[in-house]
Amino acid sequence: MPGMAANCEIFENIKLNDSKYNLHFIEWLEPEKKESLEHYSKRIALMIKEKNPILIGVSFGGIIVQEVAKIIPVEKVIIISSVKDPSEFPVRIQWAKKWGLYHFFPTSYVTLIENITKKIVSSKKIHQRIDMYKKYLSVRSKNYLDWAFKNIILWENKNPVQNVYHLHGTKDHIFPAKRIKNADFLENGTHVMVLINARWINKKLLEILENNHEENV
């Protein structure tokens, strides 16, 4: 399951042994009006046909797979660049929850800001980064973005699942490593390490899948 607003192309560099593992990718559904995270996760669970699957989620997708694991039997849950508990959120998200600030995030202006920035900023690096965002962050409906921001900020993780395997970067700017507990850390890994550090991710996934990895709780 990809991260918020991302499509499954973010997994293009994730390679496992095809003779042993079948990869199935879950794209985001459009949220229903005032849909709860629990109900949304039930709809995602209905898309999973395999018995006792191994669920892997990135960022907000990591939150979703933890919720799905409360609904269906799973073999393992692996999260990447995500959180296991609201206590791992940065202070800014905790404040946003306290003050209800998710109501004021201008999600409808995300695409407009990108286009304006690209026109007025001549930096080639900035243009490349915006083009990358457009390729991988293609889920952009205002309804979805409003719903996603709200449900990340309000997530409480009641009755958390156990033995969650957590891969995280020490330079993650969304979920800072200093607040993350019981994870396998990649030195200098960022929030997009699933894309740019796929070799390390693949190695760690293999260790987890082959049960040669210490469990994180």
C-alpha positions, 0 to 999 in steps of 0.5 A: 500500500503506497503512501498518501497521494502516491500511486503504486509506481513508488514500488517500481524498484522493489524486487523479490524472488518471483518464484516464492513471492507474488506482489499485489499492489493496492491503489487508493480508493476514493473515500466516501462522504464522512467515511471513517478510517475503520470503514475505509480499511474494511473496503481495502480489506475486501480487495485482498483475496489471498489468505494470511497475506504479508501486508506492506505499507509506506507512510499513511499506507503503513497506517492503513495496513495496520488497520487492515490487520485488525480486520483479516488474519495476516502473516506479517505487517511491515511498515516503511517510513511510517508510524506504529502509534500516535506517540511517534507523530511529530509535535506539529501533527499532535498540535494539529490534532489538538487544535483541529488544524486539518480543517484549514489545510489548503489541499485544493491548492496543491496542484496550483502551487506546483504549477506556479512554482515551476513557472517562477523558479528556474532551478532545474532541481526544483523542476525535476522534483516537481515532475517526480511528485507528479509521477508518483503523487497522482492521487490528488482529488480534494475529497481524498486529500482532505480525508487523508490529512484528517485521518492521519492527524486523528489516528488513535490506533486503538487495539494495536496489532503486535509484531509490526516490522518497521523500516525507517530512515534517520533523516525522515522529515515527515516522521522524525526518527527521534520519535520512532521506537523499535525500528530498523533504521537506515542511516541518512534514509529519507521519507522517500527511501522506498524509491531511492534506497530500494536495495536496502529495502529489498535486503531488509524485506528478504530478512523479514520474509525469511524470518531472519529478522528480530521482531519489533513490537 
